[in-house]
Amino acid sequence: MSADQTELAFDWSCRIMSDNGCGFPAPGLHSFLFKPIFEVGGFEFNKVMLLALLTTLVVVSFFYLAFGKSKVVPGKLQMIGEAGYDFVRRGIVYETMGKKEGEKYVPLMVSMFFFIWIMNIWSVIPLTQFPVSSVIAYPIVLAAVVYFIWVPLTFKRHGFVGGWKNITGYDASLGPIKWLVSFIEFFSNLLVRPFTHAVRLFANMFAGHLMLVMFTVASWYLLNSWMIPAAGVSFVMTVVMILFELFVQAVQAYVFVLLSATYIQGALAKHH
């Protein structure tokens, strides 16, 4: 792919029935590639990295402003912060892990939830219009953070032998098939689980961004001659997709954190 194709989802000169003869510029992988903003010693800093950095600043700044000087009678920003914090704490952590075991993991889960949510929201913000989570490196790192918490925690809580029993689901009462079940559980928990944890977030944001780009491009491409009504329909679908994406973005943040809490709870649970 040439450098000219990166950072461009389509060619603005392309219109249906136009004289330049170009076809519909369908979105593809080039919609996820960006030219470096700057380069230092071979390290390239691009738009996706900038959005990830801005996400961190937004989340940290919001909670600092909300709770940096908290008051007994909260202001509007503190109320919003408390509502968001309490939603993750009670609606996810306490419900999954219980108050006693889960309290120490609340800050982590709250941070992950809002970090993922803001990363996703960039998709529908004018000028940025790109979900950071649609680049798989970011979901992989987040899934790895959870993975390297619950796996060591399993052995810390249950010991070496008990830890492997917890991970493999070893149950002597299963008789001859206990080893088969243990192998399947081992493969599922240690290999498949982190993969699906990351890919679930990535795939939803990747597909959602492609759909948004496709309808946006189609709205412009059809805005010519007697196809203008079709362009109007495509524009309406773009608006519908934006509203749907706003819902999906929040749901994906919720699901990722819910699964994270579930995995940690599994590490803490007693093996039967």
C-alpha positions in Angstrom: 0.0 0.0 0.0 1.4 3.3 -1.0 1.9 6.2 1.4 -0.7 8.2 -0.5 -3.4 5.7 0.4 -2.7 5.9 4.2 -4.9 8.2 6.2 -7.5 8.4 3.4 -10.7 6.4 3.6 -11.6 7.5 0.1 -10.8 9.9 -2.8 -13.0 13.0 -2.6 -12.9 13.4 -6.3 -14.8 10.1 -6.8 -18.5 10.6 -7.6 -21.0 8.3 -9.3 -21.3 9.1 -13.0 -18.4 11.6 -12.8 -16.0 12.2 -15.6 -12.9 10.8 -13.8 -14.2 7.3 -14.2 -13.3 6.1 -10.7 -15.5 3.4 -9.1 -16.9 3.4 -5.5 -13.9 3.8 -3.2 -14.8 1.1 -0.7 -13.2 1.4 2.7 -10.6 -1.2 3.6 -7.4 -1.7 5.6 -6.2 1.7 4.3 -8.9 3.2 6.5 -6.9 2.1 9.5 -3.4 3.3 8.4 -2.1 6.7 9.2 1.0 8.7 8.2 3.3 9.5 11.1 2.8 12.8 12.7 6.5 12.8 13.5 9.4 10.3 13.7 12.2 10.2 16.3 15.0 7.6 15.9 12.9 5.3 13.8 9.9 5.6 16.2 6.8 6.8 14.4 4.1 8.7 16.3 0.8 8.6 14.5 -2.9 9.7 14.9 -3.9 6.5 16.8 -1.1 7.0 19.3 -2.1 10.6 19.8 -5.7 9.5 20.4 -4.6 6.9 22.9 -2.5 9.6 24.7 -5.4 12.0 24.7 -7.6 9.3 26.1 -5.3 8.9 29.1 -5.2 12.7 29.6 -9.0 12.9 29.3 -9.6 10.1 31.9 -7.0 11.3 34.3 -8.1 15.0 34.0 -11.7 14.1 34.5 -11.3 12.2 37.7 -8.8 14.7 39.0 -11.2 17.6 38.5 -14.1 15.5 39.8 -12.4 14.2 43.0 -9.3 16.3 43.4 -11.2 18.6 45.7 -14.2 16.5 46.6 -16.9 18.0 48.8 -19.5 16.6 51.1 -22.1 18.3 48.9 -20.8 17.4 45.4 -20.9 19.7 42.4 -22.1 18.6 39.0 -18.7 17.2 37.9 -18.2 15.3 41.1 -21.7 13.9 40.9 -21.0 12.6 37.4 -17.7 11.1 38.5 -19.3 9.4 41.5 -22.1 8.0 39.3 -19.6 6.6 36.9 -17.4 5.2 39.6 -20.3 3.7 41.5 -21.7 2.1 38.3 -18.5 0.1 37.8 -18.0 -0.6 41.5 -21.5 -1.8 42.3 -22.8 -2.9 38.9 -19.7 -4.8 37.8 -17.1 -5.5 40.6 -19.4 -6.0 43.6 -21.9 -8.1 41.5 -19.1 -10.3 40.2 -16.5 -10.5 42.9 -18.4 -9.4 46.0 -17.5 -6.3 48.1 -14.9 -8.0 50.3 -12.8 -9.4 47.5 -13.6 -6.9 44.9 -12.9 -3.6 46.7 -9.2 -3.6 45.9 -9.8 -4.1 42.2 -12.3 -1.3 41.8 -9.7 1.4 40.8 -8.4 -0.9 38.1 -11.8 -1.8 36.7 -13.0 1.9 36.8 -9.8 3.0 34.9 -10.2 0.3 32.3 -13.9 1.0 31.7 -13.4 4.7 31.1 -10.2 4.2 29.2 -11.8 1.8 26.8 -15.0 3.8 26.5 -13.2 7.0 25.6 -11.0 5.1 23.1 -14.1 3.9 21.4 -15.9 7.3 21.5 -13.3 8.9 19.3 -15.0 7.1 16.4 -17.9 9.5 16.4 -16.1 12.7 17.4 -15.6 15.2 14.4 -12.1 15.4 13.1 -10.8 12.4 15.1 -13.4 9.9 13.8 -11.4 6.8 14.7 -11.8 4.2 17.5 -8.4 3.4 19.0 -9.7 0.0 20.0 -10.0 -1.0 16.3 -6.2 -1.3 16.3 -5.7 -4.7 17.9 -2.5 -3.8 19.7 -4.5 -1.8 22.3 -7.1 -4.5 23.2 -4.2 -7.0 23.3 -2.3 -5.0 25.9 -5.4 -4.5 28.0 -6.2 -8.2 27.9 -2.6 -9.0 28.8 -2.9 -6.8 31.9 -5.9 -8.8 33.1 -4.2 -12.1 32.1 -1.1 -11.3 34.1 -3.2 -10.5 37.1 -5.5 -13.4 37.3 -3.0 -16.2 36.4 -0.4 -15.3 39.1 -3.3 -14.6 41.5 -4.6 -18.1 40.9 -1.4 -19.7 42.1 -1.0 -17.2 45.0 -4.4 -18.0 46.3 -4.4 -21.8 45.8 -0.8 -22.8 45.7 1.0 -24.6 42.8 -1.2 -27.8 42.8 -4.4 -26.0 43.6 -3.7 -23.3 41.1 -3.4 -25.9 38.3 -6.6 -27.6 39.5 -8.4 -24.2 39.4 -7.2 -23.5 35.8 -7.7 -27.0 34.4 -10.9 -27.7 36.3 -9.5 -31.0 37.4 -12.2 -33.2 39.0 -11.3 -36.8 40.0 -15.0 -37.7 40.1 -15.2 -37.4 36.3 -13.3 -40.7 35.9 -11.6 -41.6 32.7 -12.5 -38.3 31.0 -11.0 -36.1 33.7 -7.8 -35.7 31.7 -9.6 -34.8 28.5 -11.7 -32.2 30.4 -8.6 -30.8 32.1 -6.8 -30.5 28.7 -9.8 -28.6 27.2 -10.0 -26.3 30.2 -6.3 -25.7 30.2 -6.4 -24.8 26.5 -9.5 -22.7 26.9 -8.4 -20.7 30.0 -4.7 -20.1 29.3 -4.8 -19.7 25.5 -8.3 -19.1 24.1 -9.5 -16.8 26.9 -7.0 -14.0 26.5 -7.4 -14.2 22.7 -11.2 -13.8 22.7 -11.0 -11.2 25.4 -8.9 -8.9 23.1 -10.6 -9.9 19.8 -14.1 -9.3 21.0 -13.4 -5.6 21.6 -11.2 -5.2 18.6 -13.6 -6.9 16.1 -16.6 -4.9 17.2 -14.8 -1.6 16.9 -13.2 -2.6 13.6 -16.5 -3.6 12.1 -18.3 -0.6 13.4 -15.7 1.8 12.0 -15.9 0.1 8.6 -19.7 0.5 8.5 -19.5 4.2 9.5 -16.9 4.9 6.8 -18.8 2.9 4.2 -22.1 4.9 4.7 -20.2 8.2 4.9 -18.3 7.5 1.7 -21.5 6.4 0.0 -23.3 9.6 1.0 -20.7 11.6 -0.8 -20.2 9.2 -3.7 -24.0 9.2 -4.5 -24.4 13.0 -4.2 -24.5 13.5 -7.9 -27.2 13.7 -10.6 -30.4 11.7 -10.1 -28.7 9.6 -7.3 -29.0 12.4 -4.8 -32.1 10.8 -3.1 -30.0 7.6 -2.6 -27.3 9.8 -1.0 -30.0 11.1 1.4 -30.8 7.5 2.4 -27.2 6.8 2.9 -26.8 9.9 5.1 -29.7 8.8 7.3 -28.1 5.4 7.7 -24.9 7.2 8.7 -26.8 9.0 11.5 -28.4 5.7 12.5 -25.0 4.0 12.6 -23.5 6.7 14.7 -26.3 6.3 17.3 -25.9 2.6 17.2 -22.1 2.9 17.6 -22.6 5.1 20.7 -24.5 2.2 22.3 -22.0 -0.5 21.2 -19.0 1.6 22.4 -20.4 1.7 25.9 -21.5 -2.0 25.8 -18.0 -3.1 24.7 -16.3 -1.3 27.5 -18.8 -2.9 29.9 -18.3 -6.4 28.6 -14.5 -6.1 28.6 -14.5 -5.0 32.2 -17.2 -7.5 33.2 -15.1 -10.4 31.7 -12.0 -9.0 33.5 -13.8 -9.1 36.8 -15.1 -12.6 36.1 -11.6 -13.9 35.3 -10.2 -12.4 38.5 -13.2 -13.8 40.5 -12.5 -17.2 39.1 -8.9 -17.0 40.3 -10.1 -16.2 43.8 -12.9 -18.8 43.9 -12.4 -22.1 45.8 -11.8 -25.2 43.6 -14.3 -27.9 44.1 
